[in-house]
Amino acid sequence: MTRVFHIISRLDVGGAESVAINIARHQGKDVEQHIVELQRGCSPFTTSLIRDLEQAHIPCHRSCLPVKWHMHYYADRLVSLLFPLRLLWLWLRYRPDIIHSHTEMPDMAVWWGLRVFPFIRVRVVRTIHNTRLWSGMGFIGRRVERFMQSRNANIAISEGVQRAYVAEYGGTPPPIIYNGVRVPALRLPVRSLHNPVHILFAGRFEQQKGIDTLCDIICQLQDDDRYFFHVHGSGRLQTVVDSRLRGLRNVETGAPIANLADKMGDFDYLIMPSLHEGLSILAIEASMNGLPLMINHCAGLSDTLPPDWPLAVNNNDLAGWLHLFNDVLPTADRASLITQARSFAERRFALTTMQTEYVKLYTT
């Protein structure tokens, strides 16, 4: 049996963490999969994630080092540099055959751990989850990438991620395994729109997610009674969200929503003005659950939808966004959009397809 250890940043809401857990849900005679935290998750979601792992019989190895200060990733880097000691203990105790890392901090931790203890003989797999890597950490990033390429470890999650990686770091284009999510039962018939129409934003309050553009859109539409915005998340731009949206009558703000996929039926559209993505699990889940997306046309979002998707703008152009709200949404056939997006997502992003591809990779 092949034993795989997935190294994730922490047990918290996050696309890469969800991917790792979904891969690990495949437990069988051919492969045994574990989850390993780099940092100790301390969010309201951690307890529910641990319960899910227990119910799925996925072994989980918790970290004892929480990180609550993320400025410039100093504390995150320190935890990564301390990981070799933990890696040595895990290797001596469990003898994993494969270490599979997800996102930059786990990538750095695995690279450093295997440099400090080169006698640890394991195969390395690394999933590239984003089109942009190593922001502010280019010096270390180049070294990690040379290591990953020398180990033939890389897997891309989309064509956009593959192209961006080769353009930045060169080498042979990594193979692609699309992220997968569970295919839920579609709620039929499609319900009528709320009045006003409920627009959801759910994600990290970070520059990558287009928070400034989101605030611009909501402020421009603050007197339009047709729309009401629900903005849920957390992050470094929390003060921007609070200062710009506080007091507006067309918006409510709140913390991240637990089990969001189960609650998507409460909303009419999901807005995602991201500047870049790897391959958005949230976007795929929305399409699977019958929640149409409004997106900025960028790699990682466009890849999740049919090529002719009408609810998209280019370059986060504010005029384009207002055109969608003023001229497109009022006459859009929402039921048809739901059918198109779900059919596309089912064909490309089924959970079982992703699991099968990774298990084939692990065992060959």
N, C-alpha and C positions, 0 to 999 in steps of 0.2 A: 504494500500500500504506500502511496505517495503522500507525505505529510507536508502541508503548505501552511506557512505563517504569513498572514496579511498584516503588514505594518501600516497603521493609520494614525493620523494626527491625534485624535481623541474621539471618544464616544459622544458625538454631538450631531446636530443637524448639519448635513453637508453632502453634496453630490458624490464626492469621491468616497466618503465613508459609506454611503448607501450602496455604492457599487461594490465595494469590498464585502460588505455584509451579504449582499445579494449573491455574489459569487460563492461565498462560503455556505450559503444555504444548501448547496449540493454536498451532501455527506453520503458516501457510499463505500462499497468494497474497493473501489479504485483510488479514492482520494479521501484524506481526512484534513479538514481545514480549520484553522484557528484564527482568532482576531487578537492582535497585540496593539495596545495603546502606546503611543509615544509620550503623550501628556495625559494627565488624569482629567477626564471629562467631569465637569461640575455644573452643567447646565440643567434646566428643568427637564430636558429630554433624555438625560443620561440614564435615569432610572428605568424609563420605558424601553430604551434600547437594550439595556441589560436584560430586562424581562423577555424581550423578543428573542435575544440570543439564547437565553435559557430554554425557552419554548421550542426553539429550532435545534436545540442540542449542539450549539456551536460553542466550543471552548473559548473563553475570553480571558486574556491576561492583562489585568489592569495595571496602569502606571501609578506610582505613589507620588509623582511630581506634577501638581497642577500648575498651569500658567495662566495668570489673570492679568498680566501686563504685556500687551503685544506691540508696544511702540517699537518700530523698526525691527521687530522680530528678535531682539536681543535675548530675551528669556527663552524663546523658542529654540534659538540656535544653541544656547547653553544646554538645554535638555537633550538636543540632538547629539551634542558632543559627549554627553555623559552616557549615551545609549550603549556603547561597546560593552560595558560591564554587565548590563542587563542582557544583551545579546549573548554574551558568553554563557551566562547562567541558563538561559533558555535553550541554547544549543546543547549544553552538557546534560540538561534535564530531559529534553524531548527529542533531540536529534532531527530537526526538520530537514527535509530534502530540498525544499524550495522556500525562499523568502521573497514575498511579493510586496513591493512598496507602492504606496499611493500618495501622491503630492510631494512637494519639495522637501519639507522637513523630514518625513520618513525616508525620502531618497538620500538626503544628506546623512541621516543617522545610519543607514545601511552601508553607504559608501565608507564612512568613517569607521564603523564597527569592523568591516572586513579589511580595512587597512591596518587597524590596530591589532587585530587577531587574524592574520592571513592563513593560519592553520585551520580556520573554520571553513570546511568545504561544503558549500551549498550552491545550488543554482539560484540565480537572481532573475526575477521577473519584475518589471516596472511598467506600470500603466501611466501614460502621459495624458493628463486630464485637462490640459488647458493649451491654448494657442500661444500664451506668453508665460515664460518660466523665469524664475530667479530674479524677480524685480528687486533691485537694490543689493543683490548678492551675486553679481556676475562673476567675480573672482572665484568663489567656491563653485558656482554653477558650472563653469567650464570644466572643472576637474571632475565633478560628478558625472557630467555628460560623457566625458572620455571613458570613465569607468563603465558606465551603463552600455556604451557602444562596444567596449572591449568584451563585455559579458554577453553581448547579443541579447540584452534584457528587454529592450523597448517594445511596447505595444501602444499604438495610437488608438484613440476612441472615435476618430472621424477623419475624413479626407482633409478637412480644414486643419486639424491638429497635425496630421502627417505632413502637409505642405509647409506649415509654419515651422515645424521642428527642423525639417531638412534645410529650409532657407536660413535658419539661425545657426544650426550646429553641424550641418553637413551629414555625411555618412549615407548608408543605405536607407531608403525609406522604410520605416518600421511597419510591420503588418498591422492591419486594422481589425479590432474586435469592437463592435458597437456596444455601448452600454445598453443594458436591458432592464425593463421593469415588468412587474406583474401585469397581466392583462385582466382588468376587472370586468365584471358584467356591466354592460352599458345600460344606463337608466333610460328606459323608453316608456312613453313618448317623451321627446324633448320638451321640457317645460317652457312656459312663456317667460319673457324677459321681466325682470323686476322693474318697478317704476319708483324712483329712478333706476337706471341701469347700474348694476354693481360691478365696479372695476377693481380687481385685486392686484396689488403688488406684494410679493412675498420673497424676501431674500436678504442678503447682507447689505447693510448700509455702507457700501464701499464705492469708490470711484468707478471700478470695473462695471458695476451694475447700473450705471447711468443715473445716479441719484439726483444730480443737478438738473438733468433733462426731465426727470419725473416731477420734480418740484416745479419746474417751469410750466409743464403741461397742466398740472393741477391748479396753479395760480392763474393761468390763462383762462381756465374753465370754471373758476370759482363762482361765477354768476350764472352758469348754465345748469338749470334744474333737471336736465335730462340724465346727468351722471353723478354718481357718488363713488368716491375712491376709498378703498380700504388698504392702508399701508402698514404692513406687518414685517418686522425684522429687527435687527440690531447690528451695531458695528461702529466703526470709527467716525462715520458721518452722522451719527445720531443727533449731534447738536445742529447740523444743517437742516435735517428733517424737522426737528422741533422748532427751530427759529423761523423757518419759512412756511410751515404748514399749520402752526399753532393758531387757533382762532378761526380758521377758514371753515365755513359751514358745509362744504362739500367733501369733507375728508375726515376719516378717523384714523388714528395711528395706534399701534399696539405692538406687543412682543411677538416673536415668531409663533406660528400656529402649529401645535402638536398634531401629528397624524393628518397633515394637510390634504393628502390625496383623498381621504375619506370625507373631507369637508368642501371639496371643490364645487359640489352641486349648489352651494350657498351663493355662488357668484356667477356673473354672466360672461365676463371676459377676464383674462390674465394679461397684464401689461408687463413687458420685459424690454426696457430701453438699454440693455447691456451694451457696453463698448466692445467686449469680446467675451467668449465662452469657450470651453473645451467642447463638451457636448452636454447640453443642459438636461439633467435628470428631471428637473421641475417642468421643463417644457414638454418632455415626453410623457410624464405623468398627467399633465393637463390634457394633452391630446387623447390619451387613453381613457380619461375620465370625463370626456365631453365638455371640456372648458376651452373655448377657442382662444388662441393667443394673438396678441398685438405685439409685434417685435420690431426692434431695430435690425436691419438687414446686416448681420455679421455672422462669421463662421461660428458654428456651435449652436446657433439658433436656427439659421436658415437650413442647416442640415437635418433638423428635426421635423421639417414641414414639407409639403409638396412644393415643387419648384415655382408654381404660379400662385403661391399664397397671397391673397389680396390685402391682408392686414399687416403690411410691412412698410417701413420707411427706410430711406437711405441716409447714412451718416447722422442719425439722430436729429434730422432737420426738424425744427419746431414747427415750421409751416406744414411739413408733411404730416406730423402728428395731428395737428389741428384739422387738416383735411380729412384724416381718418375719422375723427370724432364728429366733424360737422357734416361731411358729405358721404362717407362710406358706411359707417355703423348704422345710421338711421334706416338704411334700405337693405342692409346685409341679410342674406338668407342664412341665419345662424344654424339651423338644422343641417343644411348642406355643408357648411363649414365643419361642423362637428363630425359628420360622416367622412369627409375627405381626410381630415387630420387623423382621425382614429384609424382608418384603413391604412394610411401610410405608416403610422407608428407600429401597428400590429405586424406589418410585413417586415419592418426593419429592426425593431427594438424589443422583441419578445424576450422575456427573462430567460426562458429555457434555451434559446439560441445562444445567448451570451455565456451561460453556464457550460453548455456543451463545448463551445469553442475554447474556453479556458481549460476545462478538464482535458480536452484533447492536447492542448499545449503542455500542460503539466505532465502528462503521462507518455509523451513521445520524445 
